[in-house]
Amino acid sequence: MCSLCDDHYEIIHHLFLEGRFANQLWDWLGDVLNYPLDKSSIPNLLTICSKYWSQQIHDLILATAINILDYLALQEQAQIS
């Protein structure tokens, strides 16, 4: 079972995209950007970076997405330890 929510099997898709904790983080990013995020897969999620943003905003969004994924992985590891 997922150690972050105890509701679902612990699979990558759930941990990084579908889980309650992950959804809250992605919804926050979508709200900040005022743009709906496609959370069906990580590549789809990262298509937000290919929109017509300035290079600085593109880099900021990409860094934020990578940090969210890293944070979720670290939280998962912390729960296991």
C-alpha positions as a printed NumPy array, in Angstrom:
array([[  0.   ,   0.   ,   0.   ],
       [  1.032,   3.611,  -0.566],
       [  2.83 ,   4.855,   2.511],
       [  1.642,   8.434,   1.897],
       [ -2.102,   7.778,   1.774],
       [ -2.686,   4.1  ,   2.688],
       [ -5.456,   4.034,   0.063],
       [ -3.909,   2.556,  -3.086],
       [ -1.202,   0.214,  -4.235],
       [  2.129,   1.923,  -4.355],
       [  2.878,   2.353,  -8.036],
       [  4.815,   5.148,  -9.718],
       [  1.735,   6.592, -11.43 ],
       [ -0.114,   6.835,  -8.133],
       [  2.834,   8.215,  -6.183],
       [  3.693,  10.974,  -8.652],
       [  0.373,  11.756, -10.347],
       [ -2.799,  10.314,  -8.825],
       [ -2.207,  10.218,  -5.103],
       [ -3.952,  12.645,  -2.81 ],
       [ -0.665,  14.288,  -1.82 ],
       [  0.586,  14.53 ,  -5.428],
       [ -2.746,  15.942,  -6.605],
       [ -2.563,  18.718,  -4.038],
       [  0.899,  19.745,  -5.252],
       [ -0.008,  19.632,  -8.96 ],
       [ -3.257,  21.489,  -8.325],
       [ -1.277,  24.164,  -6.482],
       [  1.063,  24.584,  -9.464],
       [ -1.876,  24.741, -11.878],
       [ -3.532,  27.385,  -9.693],
       [ -0.346,  29.464,  -9.53 ],
       [ -0.022,  29.312, -13.326],
       [ -3.77 ,  29.733, -13.839],
       [ -3.498,  26.848, -16.29 ],
       [ -5.045,  23.356, -16.117],
       [ -2.434,  20.598, -15.919],
       [ -2.81 ,  17.257, -17.697],
       [ -1.923,  14.832, -14.89 ],
       [ -2.44 ,  11.657, -16.931],
       [  1.321,  11.082, -17.293],
       [  4.574,  12.822, -16.443],
       [  5.314,  13.668, -20.116],
       [  1.804,  15.133, -20.448],
       [  2.29 ,  17.058, -17.238],
       [  5.534,  18.53 , -18.534],
       [  3.875,  19.765, -21.744],
       [  3.087,  22.882, -19.715],
       [  6.755,  23.747, -20.317],
       [  6.247,  23.813, -24.079],
       [  3.656,  26.575, -23.916],
       [  4.506,  30.082, -25.031],
       [  6.227,  31.224, -21.857],
       [  9.35 ,  33.321, -21.733],
       [ 12.548,  31.303, -21.236],
       [ 12.747,  32.374, -17.588],
       [  9.177,  31.283, -16.849],
       [  9.733,  28.033, -18.767],
       [ 12.809,  27.294, -16.643],
       [ 10.974,  28.199, -13.433],
       [  8.034,  25.9  , -14.256],
       [ 10.36 ,  23.043, -15.194],
       [ 12.388,  23.492, -11.985],
       [  9.185,  23.565,  -9.931],
       [  7.886,  20.371, -11.564],
       [ 11.197,  18.593, -11.002],
       [ 11.242,  19.715,  -7.38 ],
       [  7.679,  18.472,  -6.851],
       [  8.644,  15.053,  -8.253],
       [ 11.764,  14.995,  -6.073],
       [  9.792,  16.052,  -3.006],
       [  7.259,  13.267,  -3.569],
       [ 10.058,  10.701,  -3.913],
       [ 11.742,  11.955,  -0.73 ],
       [  8.458,  11.845,   1.189],
       [  7.917,   8.277,   0.051],
       [ 11.404,   7.292,   1.193],
       [ 10.934,   9.037,   4.536],
       [  7.726,   7.054,   5.137],
       [  9.501,   3.782,   4.384],
       [ 12.458,   4.502,   6.68 ]])
